[in-house]
Amino acid sequence: MKMIITIIKDNDTDTVIRALTSENFRVTTIASTGGFLRSGVTTLLCGVEDDQVQKALNTIHKIFPPQDSTDEKRCTLFVINVADSQRF
Protein backbone atom coordinates (compact mmCIF):
# COMPACT_ATOMS: atom_id res chain seq x y z
CA MET A 1 0.00 0.00 0.00
CA LYS A 2 1.08 3.57 -0.68
CA MET A 3 0.12 6.96 0.72
CA ILE A 4 -0.15 9.78 -1.81
CA ILE A 5 0.35 13.14 -0.13
CA THR A 6 -0.73 16.00 -2.37
CA ILE A 7 -0.19 19.65 -1.43
CA ILE A 8 -2.27 22.00 -3.55
CA LYS A 9 -3.57 25.55 -3.53
CA ASP A 10 -6.94 26.01 -1.83
CA ASN A 11 -8.70 26.94 -5.07
CA ASP A 12 -7.77 23.55 -6.62
CA THR A 13 -9.00 21.46 -3.69
CA ASP A 14 -12.57 20.76 -4.80
CA THR A 15 -11.51 19.83 -8.33
CA VAL A 16 -8.90 17.33 -7.13
CA ILE A 17 -11.19 15.79 -4.49
CA ARG A 18 -14.04 15.38 -6.97
CA ALA A 19 -11.75 13.77 -9.53
CA LEU A 20 -10.30 11.30 -7.01
CA THR A 21 -13.61 10.38 -5.42
CA SER A 22 -15.22 9.91 -8.83
CA GLU A 23 -12.56 7.22 -9.40
CA ASN A 24 -13.49 5.65 -6.02
CA PHE A 25 -10.42 6.85 -4.11
CA ARG A 26 -10.86 7.92 -0.50
CA VAL A 27 -9.38 11.30 0.38
CA THR A 28 -8.66 12.99 3.70
CA THR A 29 -8.26 16.77 3.63
CA ILE A 30 -6.05 18.80 5.95
CA ALA A 31 -6.06 22.60 5.83
CA SER A 32 -2.48 23.85 5.94
CA THR A 33 -0.36 26.90 5.31
CA GLY A 34 2.83 27.08 3.32
CA GLY A 35 5.04 28.92 0.95
CA PHE A 36 6.87 32.20 1.14
CA LEU A 37 3.72 34.29 1.61
CA ARG A 38 2.08 31.74 3.93
CA SER A 39 -0.71 31.28 1.43
CA GLY A 40 -3.54 28.83 2.03
CA VAL A 41 -2.92 25.33 0.80
CA THR A 42 -4.61 22.00 1.33
CA THR A 43 -2.90 18.72 2.04
CA LEU A 44 -4.71 15.65 0.72
CA LEU A 45 -3.98 12.16 2.01
CA CYS A 46 -4.99 9.24 -0.18
CA GLY A 47 -4.13 5.66 0.74
CA VAL A 48 -4.11 3.40 -2.33
CA GLU A 49 -3.20 -0.17 -3.14
CA ASP A 50 0.04 -0.59 -5.06
CA ASP A 51 -1.74 -1.51 -8.28
CA GLN A 52 -3.88 1.67 -8.10
CA VAL A 53 -1.09 4.21 -7.56
CA GLN A 54 -0.63 5.07 -11.25
CA LYS A 55 -4.39 5.47 -11.75
CA ALA A 56 -4.56 7.93 -8.84
CA LEU A 57 -1.52 9.85 -10.08
CA ASN A 58 -2.97 10.04 -13.60
CA THR A 59 -6.22 11.40 -12.15
CA ILE A 60 -4.32 14.17 -10.37
CA HIS A 61 -2.03 14.93 -13.33
CA LYS A 62 -5.05 15.55 -15.60
CA ILE A 63 -5.99 18.52 -13.42
CA PHE A 64 -2.54 20.12 -13.60
CA PRO A 65 -1.38 20.34 -17.24
CA PRO A 66 2.35 20.68 -18.00
CA GLN A 67 3.74 24.11 -17.19
CA ASP A 68 6.49 26.37 -18.39
CA SER A 69 9.42 26.68 -16.03
CA THR A 70 8.28 30.25 -15.29
CA ASP A 71 4.78 29.21 -14.15
CA GLU A 72 3.94 29.06 -10.48
CA LYS A 73 3.81 25.51 -9.14
CA ARG A 74 0.29 24.42 -8.12
CA CYS A 75 0.86 20.88 -6.86
CA THR A 76 3.49 18.96 -4.88
CA LEU A 77 3.14 15.18 -4.66
CA PHE A 78 4.76 12.56 -2.46
CA VAL A 79 4.21 8.82 -2.73
CA ILE A 80 5.38 6.90 0.34
CA ASN A 81 5.24 3.28 1.42
CA VAL A 82 2.74 2.31 4.12
CA ALA A 83 3.90 -0.44 6.46
CA ASP A 84 0.43 -1.13 7.88
CA SER A 85 -3.10 0.10 7.33
CA GLN A 86 -6.20 -0.67 9.40
CA ARG A 87 -9.80 0.46 9.14
CA PHE A 88 -12.40 -0.14 11.82
C-alpha positions in Angstrom: 0.0 0.0 0.0 1.1 3.6 -0.7 0.1 7.0 0.7 -0.2 9.8 -1.8 0.3 13.1 -0.1 -0.7 16.0 -2.4 -0.2 19.6 -1.4 -2.3 22.0 -3.6 -3.6 25.6 -3.5 -6.9 26.0 -1.8 -8.7 26.9 -5.1 -7.8 23.6 -6.6 -9.0 21.5 -3.7 -12.6 20.8 -4.8 -11.5 19.8 -8.3 -8.9 17.3 -7.1 -11.2 15.8 -4.5 -14.0 15.4 -7.0 -11.7 13.8 -9.5 -10.3 11.3 -7.0 -13.6 10.4 -5.4 -15.2 9.9 -8.8 -12.6 7.2 -9.4 -13.5 5.7 -6.0 -10.4 6.8 -4.1 -10.9 7.9 -0.5 -9.4 11.3 0.4 -8.7 13.0 3.7 -8.3 16.8 3.6 -6.1 18.8 6.0 -6.1 22.6 5.8 -2.5 23.8 5.9 -0.4 26.9 5.3 2.8 27.1 3.3 5.0 28.9 1.0 6.9 32.2 1.1 3.7 34.3 1.6 2.1 31.7 3.9 -0.7 31.3 1.4 -3.5 28.8 2.0 -2.9 25.3 0.8 -4.6 22.0 1.3 -2.9 18.7 2.0 -4.7 15.6 0.7 -4.0 12.2 2.0 -5.0 9.2 -0.2 -4.1 5.7 0.7 -4.1 3.4 -2.3 -3.2 -0.2 -3.1 0.0 -0.6 -5.1 -1.7 -1.5 -8.3 -3.9 1.7 -8.1 -1.1 4.2 -7.6 -0.6 5.1 -11.2 -4.4 5.5 -11.8 -4.6 7.9 -8.8 -1.5 9.8 -10.1 -3.0 10.0 -13.6 -6.2 11.4 -12.2 -4.3 14.2 -10.4 -2.0 14.9 -13.3 -5.1 15.5 -15.6 -6.0 18.5 -13.4 -2.5 20.1 -13.6 -1.4 20.3 -17.2 2.3 20.7 -18.0 3.7 24.1 -17.2 6.5 26.4 -18.4 9.4 26.7 -16.0 8.3 30.2 -15.3 4.8 29.2 -14.2 3.9 29.1 -10.5 3.8 25.5 -9.1 0.3 24.4 -8.1 0.9 20.9 -6.9 3.5 19.0 -4.9 3.1 15.2 -4.7 4.8 12.6 -2.5 4.2 8.8 -2.7 5.4 6.9 0.3 5.2 3.3 1.4 2.7 2.3 4.1 3.9 -0.4 6.5 0.4 -1.1 7.9 -3.1 0.1 7.3 -6.2 -0.7 9.4 -9.8 0.5 9.1 -12.4 -0.1 11.8 
